[in-house]
Amino acid sequence: MASTSAEVFARIAAGGPPPDGGIIAALAASPPQELFGDLVEPLSDSFEPRFAAAYVEIFSRILEHAAGLDPLALCARYASLIRGPVEWQPRRVVVLSRVTIGADVAITSTLLRAAAERWPEARIEFAASRKNHELFAGDPRIGWLDAPYQRTGSLAERVRAGLRMRELLDDPVTLVIDPDSRLSQLGLLPLAAPERVLHFESRSCGSDTESLVDLTRQFARSTLGLEAQPWIRPPAPEWVPAADVAVSFGVGENPAKRFGDAFECEAVQGLLDRGLRVLLDSGAPGTAEAERAAAIELACRGPLFIWQGSFAPFAAAIARSRLYVGYDSAGQHVAAACGVPRITLFTGHPNPRFAARWRPDGPGASAVLHEAGQFWREVTRMSRHIDRER
């Protein structure tokens, strides 16, 4: 039976009326995996203006139940956030994390760089978890404001994670740049005065074919007057194994993104058979991804190395590689930011606009595959990029 959240999304998609107060109360009390997985994420992942507007109306009312916030005041504040050029000189700029690593590379990194270049005398801080901040820890211009967020936490826990930042941002000389962060629940939570919040509302802008990378660059150009690109600068230890091909089969616990066990094993063995050194990310210990990586290691023969560690050093390894192969996840955006040739295996997406928004957009050869049967053709095409560097 469909959850209440799924039923509400279906009603909105069909053009029906907004949910009444009883349904809003039920949504606020529902399991968070249903509320976010069946309603919030589909509204966002559609990248349609009407769904972005529906999110503001519905989630502001949910926040009344979750945190005692006035939904009318939240909507009015949301409408008054800065979305045009910043006309004043901040002494401190805090850029909110998008929470997921891939989004922080594809989107947030561009805004970090633009802020650092626009205000070289200001203190630039990245409000993020330690794991996400590590991707930029090699740049002394970027400070860190610890902002943990549990993506599996309850609704109350997620809201508290954002609201606890209000005191940290309560400073008249601080500008907050919000790239549709989950810390602010996509701009709705009152983390700072609206005249000090520059909000990139990424869900309703752009054409059907534009990527989020390009839309972020346009936003930086129009609001900060600068050209900027995605980037990373993790500490790059020399002990990170050098490999011809960096591979990640992580899918963020979303099995719909996978091409299957057989494909993954055959892909790694096929790369090894071509004489290529392969570095495979095993993901977090104890996860299904780690179990699959261990199975691939047992089944394959050749110069295969398994990466067991944090993501930032693996990102450094991607930057040093000659080819990246992986699903729609953080690794593809790292490869794109670093100009590494890449093959992205992209399936299980909800609609074509989602695939266009999240494609790995950056310098270097790129192939986005929606069917496994295209893989070896692209490996052959990419081989000239590998061979030229070997």
C-alpha positions in Angstrom: 0.0 0.0 0.0 1.3 3.4 -0.9 2.4 5.7 1.9 0.6 9.0 2.7 3.7 10.8 1.3 3.5 8.9 -2.0 -0.3 9.5 -2.2 0.3 13.3 -1.7 2.9 13.4 -4.4 0.6 11.5 -6.8 -2.2 14.0 -6.1 0.1 17.0 -6.7 1.5 15.4 -9.9 -2.1 15.0 -11.1 -2.9 18.7 -10.4 -5.0 18.0 -7.3 -5.5 20.4 -4.4 -2.8 20.8 -1.6 -3.2 18.5 1.4 -5.5 19.6 4.3 -4.4 20.0 7.9 -5.0 16.4 8.8 -2.8 15.1 6.1 -0.1 17.6 6.9 -0.1 16.3 10.5 0.1 12.8 9.2 3.0 13.7 7.0 4.9 15.3 9.9 4.3 12.1 12.0 5.3 9.7 9.2 8.6 7.8 9.1 11.3 10.1 7.7 12.2 7.6 5.0 8.7 7.9 3.6 8.4 11.7 4.0 11.7 12.4 2.3 11.8 9.4 0.0 8.2 9.5 -1.2 7.5 13.2 -1.2 10.3 15.7 -0.6 12.8 14.1 -2.9 10.4 13.5 -5.8 9.2 17.1 -5.5 12.9 18.2 -5.7 14.1 15.6 -8.3 11.4 16.6 -10.8 13.1 20.0 -11.3 9.7 21.5 -12.2 8.7 25.0 -11.0 5.3 23.8 -9.8 6.8 21.1 -7.7 9.3 23.5 -6.2 6.4 25.8 -5.2 4.4 22.8 -3.8 7.4 21.9 -1.6 7.5 25.4 -0.1 3.8 25.4 0.7 3.7 21.8 2.1 7.0 21.7 4.0 6.5 25.0 5.6 3.3 23.6 7.1 5.1 20.4 8.1 7.7 22.6 9.9 4.9 24.0 12.0 4.4 20.5 13.5 8.1 19.6 13.6 9.4 22.8 15.2 6.6 25.2 16.0 7.4 27.6 13.2 4.8 29.8 11.6 4.3 28.6 8.0 3.1 32.0 6.7 6.2 33.6 8.1 8.4 30.9 6.6 6.9 31.4 3.1 7.2 35.2 3.4 10.8 34.9 4.5 11.6 32.4 1.7 10.2 34.9 -0.9 12.4 37.7 0.4 15.8 35.8 0.2 18.4 37.4 -1.9 18.5 35.9 -5.4 20.1 38.8 -7.3 23.5 40.6 -7.0 24.8 41.0 -3.5 25.1 44.8 -2.9 27.0 44.9 0.4 30.5 43.8 1.6 30.4 40.9 4.1 33.3 40.3 6.4 32.4 36.6 6.7 30.8 34.3 4.1 29.4 31.0 5.1 28.5 28.5 2.3 26.1 25.8 3.4 26.8 22.2 2.4 24.4 20.4 0.1 25.1 17.4 2.5 25.8 14.8 -0.2 29.4 14.8 -1.5 28.5 14.7 -5.1 26.3 17.8 -4.8 29.0 19.7 -2.9 31.5 19.0 -5.7 29.1 19.8 -8.6 27.4 22.8 -7.0 28.8 24.1 -3.7 32.4 24.1 -4.7 31.7 26.6 -7.4 30.1 28.9 -4.9 33.0 28.5 -2.5 35.5 29.5 -5.1 33.3 32.4 -6.4 32.9 33.7 -2.8 36.7 33.5 -2.1 37.5 35.4 -5.3 34.7 38.0 -4.9 35.7 38.8 -1.2 39.4 38.0 -0.8 39.5 39.9 2.5 36.5 38.1 4.0 36.6 34.9 6.0 35.2 32.1 3.9 33.7 29.1 5.8 32.2 25.9 4.6 29.4 24.7 6.8 29.6 20.9 6.4 30.4 17.6 7.9 34.0 16.8 8.4 33.8 14.2 5.5 32.6 16.8 3.0 35.0 19.5 4.2 38.0 17.2 3.7 37.5 17.6 -0.1 38.5 21.2 0.2 40.8 21.0 3.3 43.9 21.5 1.2 42.9 25.1 0.4 43.8 27.5 3.3 41.2 30.0 2.1 38.4 27.7 3.1 37.6 27.5 6.8 35.3 24.9 8.3 32.2 25.3 10.3 31.1 21.9 11.7 27.6 21.2 10.6 26.7 17.5 10.9 23.5 16.3 9.4 22.0 12.8 9.7 20.4 11.9 6.4 18.8 8.9 8.1 17.7 10.9 11.2 14.1 11.7 12.2 12.4 14.8 10.9 13.0 16.5 14.3 16.7 15.6 14.3 17.1 17.0 10.7 15.4 20.2 11.6 17.4 20.7 14.8 20.6 20.2 12.8 19.8 23.3 10.8 18.3 25.4 13.6 21.3 24.9 15.9 23.3 26.9 13.4 21.3 30.1 13.9 23.5 31.3 16.7 26.6 30.5 14.6 25.2 32.7 11.8 23.8 35.5 13.9 26.2 38.2 12.8 25.3 41.3 10.8 28.5 41.1 8.8 28.0 37.5 7.7 26.6 36.5 4.4 25.1 33.0 4.1 25.2 31.4 0.7 22.5 28.6 0.5 22.7 26.3 -2.6 19.4 24.7 -1.7 21.0 23.0 1.3 19.3 20.3 3.3 20.7 22.1 6.4 18.2 24.8 5.7 15.6 22.4 4.3 16.0 24.0 0.9 15.9 27.6 2.2 12.9 27.3 4.4 14.5 27.3 7.9 15.3 30.7 9.3 19.0 30.3 9.8 19.8 34.0 9.2 18.0 37.2 8.4 16.8 37.0 4.8 18.7 40.1 3.7 21.9 38.1 4.6 21.0 34.9 2.7 21.9 34.5 -1.0 19.7 31.5 -2.1 20.4 29.5 -5.2 17.0 27.9 -5.9 18.2 25.1 -8.1 15.0 23.2 -8.6 12.9 25.4 -10.9 15.5 27.2 -13.1 17.0 26.2 -16.4 16.0 24.4 -19.5 15.4 20.6 -19.9 19.0 20.0 -20.9 21.1 22.2 -18.6 23.2 20.6 -15.9 23.4 21.8 -12.3 27.0 22.6 -12.9 26.1 25.1 -15.7 23.2 26.5 -13.7 25.4 27.1 -10.7 28.0 28.9 -12.9 25.2 31.1 -14.3 24.0 31.9 -10.7 27.6 32.8 -9.6 27.9 35.0 -12.7 24.7 36.8 -12.1 24.9 37.3 -8.3 28.7 37.5 -7.7 29.8 38.7 -11.1 32.4 35.9 -11.5 33.2 32.9 -13.6 33.8 29.8 -11.5 34.0 26.1 -12.0 33.7 23.0 -9.8 36.9 22.0 -8.0 38.4 20.0 -5.2 41.5 20.2 -3.2 41.8 17.3 -0.7 45.0 16.6 1.0 46.8 14.4 -1.5 48.9 11.9 0.3 51.5 10.1 -1.8 50.5 6.8 -0.4 47.2 6.8 -2.3 47.7 4.1 -4.9 48.2 5.3 -8.4 45.9 3.6 -10.9 45.0 3.8 -14.5 41.3 3.5 -13.7 39.4 4.5 -10.6 36.1 2.7 -10.1 33.3 3.3 -7.7 30.1 1.2 -7.8 28.5 3.1 -4.9 24.9 4.0 -5.3 24.0 5.6 -2.0 21.9 2.6 -1.0 19.7 3.0 -4.1 19.9 -0.3 -5.9 17.9 1.1 -8.8 21.1 2.8 -9.9 23.0 -0.4 -10.4 23.6 -2.5 -13.6 24.0 -5.6 -11.4 26.6 -7.9 -9.9 27.6 -9.7 -13.1 28.2 -6.4 -15.0 30.3 -5.0 -12.2 32.5 -8.0 -12.0 32.9 -8.3 -15.8 33.6 -4.6 -16.1 36.5 -4.8 -13.6 37.9 -8.0 -15.0 37.7 -6.6 -18.5 39.6 -3.5 -17.5 42.2 -5.7 -15.8 42.5 -7.9 -19.0 43.4 -4.8 -20.9 46.5 -4.4 -18.7 45.0 -1.5 -16.7 45.6 -1.0 -13.0 42.2 -0.6 -11.3 41.5 1.0 -8.0 38.0 0.0 -6.7 36.4 2.0 -3.9 34.9 -0.4 -1.3 32.6 2.2 0.4 32.0 2.3 4.1 32.7 -0.9 6.1 29.8 -3.1 6.7 27.7 -1.8 3.8 26.4 -3.7 0.8 28.9 -1.8 -1.4 31.8 -3.1 0.7 30.4 -6.7 0.4 30.2 -6.3 -3.4 33.7 -4.9 -3.6 35.0 -7.9 -1.6 33.2 -10.3 -3.9 34.8 -8.6 -6.9 38.2 -8.8 -5.4 37.8 -12.6 -4.9 36.5 -13.1 -8.4 39.0 -11.0 -10.4 42.6 -11.5 -11.4 45.1 -8.8 -12.2 46.4 -5.5 -10.7 43.3 -4.7 -8.7 43.6 -2.5 -5.6 40.7 -2.1 -3.1 40.4 1.3 -1.5 39.2 1.1 2.1 39.2 4.5 3.6 37.6 8.0 3.6 36.4 9.5 0.4 38.7 12.5 0.2 41.9 10.4 -0.5 39.9 8.4 -3.0 39.0 11.7 -4.7 42.7 12.5 -4.9 43.2 9.1 -6.5 40.4 9.8 -9.1 42.2 13.1 -9.9 45.5 11.1 -10.6 43.8 8.4 -12.7 43.4 8.3 -16.4 39.8 7.1 -16.5 37.0 7.0 -14.0 34.1 4.5 -14.1 31.1 4.6 -11.8 27.4 5.1 -11.2 25.6 8.4 -10.8 27.4 9.3 -7.5 30.1 11.5 -6.1 33.0 10.0 -8.0 31.6 11.2 -11.4 31.5 14.8 -10.2 35.1 14.6 -8.9 36.3 13.2 -12.2 34.5 16.0 -14.1 35.9 18.7 -11.8 39.4 17.3 -12.3 39.0 16.9 -16.1 39.5 13.1 -15.9 37.9 11.1 -18.7 34.9 9.3 -17.3 32.2 6.8 -18.1 29.1 7.3 -16.0 26.6 4.5 -15.7 23.3 6.3 -15.3 20.1 4.4 -14.7 17.2 4.4 -12.2 16.7 8.1 -12.6 13.1 9.4 -12.2 13.0 11.5 -15.4 15.1 12.8 -18.2 15.5 16.3 -16.6 17.1 14.7 -13.5 19.6 12.9 -15.7 20.5 16.1 -17.5 20.8 18.1 -14.2 23.1 15.5 -12.5 25.3 14.5 -15.5 29.1 15.0 -14.8 29.7 18.3 -16.5 33.3 19.4 -16.8 36.5 19.3 -19.0 37.7 16.0 -20.4 36.0 13.2 -22.4 32.7 12.0 -20.9 30.2 9.3 -21.7 26.9 8.8 -19.9 25.5 5.4 -20.4 21.9 4.3 -19.7 22.4 0.7 -20.9 25.1 -1.7 -19.9 25.6 -2.9 -23.5 27.2 0.4 -24.5 30.0 0.0 -21.9 32.8 -1.7 -23.9 32.3 0.5 -26.9 33.0 3.5 -24.7 36.0 1.9 -23.0 37.5 1.4 -26.5 36.7 5.0 -27.3 38.2 6.2 -24.1 41.3 4.0 -24.4 43.1 6.6 -26.6 42.9 9.0 -23.7 44.4 6.4 -21.4 47.1 5.2 -23.8 48.2 8.7 -24.6 49.1 9.2 -20.9 50.6 5.8 -20.1 
